[in-house]
Amino acid sequence: KHFSRLIDNADRDRWQLFFWSLMRFNVDKSIELQLRHADKSLFHARLEGGRRVSHHDGEGVRLVLTDITKQKQLESMESRCERYQLACAGFSCI
């Protein structure tokens, strides 16, 4: 099964550009995408990767995957709190 099938459809184009860039240029890069668990639920992930060349195996890509779902949830919660504080800033209690 290809890794790209795990990537959410909304992020597929970004993944393809990222992968193409890894193969084309010898520079490490990172990207944040949504991936699918085996049960089809989504999670946020950061992929860090680079092109690798081996005398035995030829060319390939090394990827490090980090689950950043909790980080994204905290960022979303902080953003909601900031919007709430801004909305309440114009009101005063008597």
N, C-alpha and C positions, 0 to 999 in steps of 0.2 A: 504494500500500500504506500502510495506517495505521500510525503509529508504535506504537500500543498492541499490535500483533501481535508486536512484538519483545520485549515484556515477558513474563517468565516467569509462568506461571499462578499460582504462589504469591504473586506481588506484584501481580496485576491489580487487586484491590480497593483496595489502598493507592494504586496509580497513579490510579485513577478518582477517589478522594477528593482526591488531590493536584491533579489536573487541574481538578476542579470548583472547588476552593479558589482556584486561580490565576485562573480565569475570573470567579469571584464577587467576589473581594477584590483590590484593587490593591496587593498586598504581594508582594515577592519571597520565594520559599521554596526549600527544597532537600529532597531525599529520596534515599535510597540504595536501589537496586533491583538485581535481576539481569535482564540483558537477554540476548537470543540473537544470536549471530553468524549470518551467512548459512549456515554449516555446521551450525547448530543447537546448537553448544556455548554454554555460559553464561559470562558474565563479570559482575563486580560493577561497578556504575556509580553515580556521584553525578549527579543531575540538579538543576540550579539554574535557576529560571525565574521568570517574571513575566508579567503581562498587558501587552500593548502595544496601543495604539490609534493607527492611522494614518489620516490624512485621505484617503489614496488607497486603502488596502487594507482599511480597517475594523479590527475587533478581531482579535486573535490572541494567541498565546503564544510567548514567546521562551524557548528551552531551551538550556542549555549542558551538554553531556555530558562527564564525566570518567571515564575508566577507572580504577577504584580496586582492581582485582584484586590487584596486588602488595601494596598496603596491607592488604587483608583477609587475604592469605596470611601476612604478617608478624604481624598481630594474632593469628591462629590459632596460629601457631608460638609466640609469646610466652605465650599462654594455656596451651598444652600444657607449656611449660617451667615455668611457675609451678606448675601442678598436680603435675608431677613433683617439683619441689623440695619442695612441701608433703608429698607422699607419702614422700619420703626423709628428711624432717626428724626423724622419730622414730627413725631407725636410726643406730647409730654403728659405726664400724669398730674392730676390735680389733687 
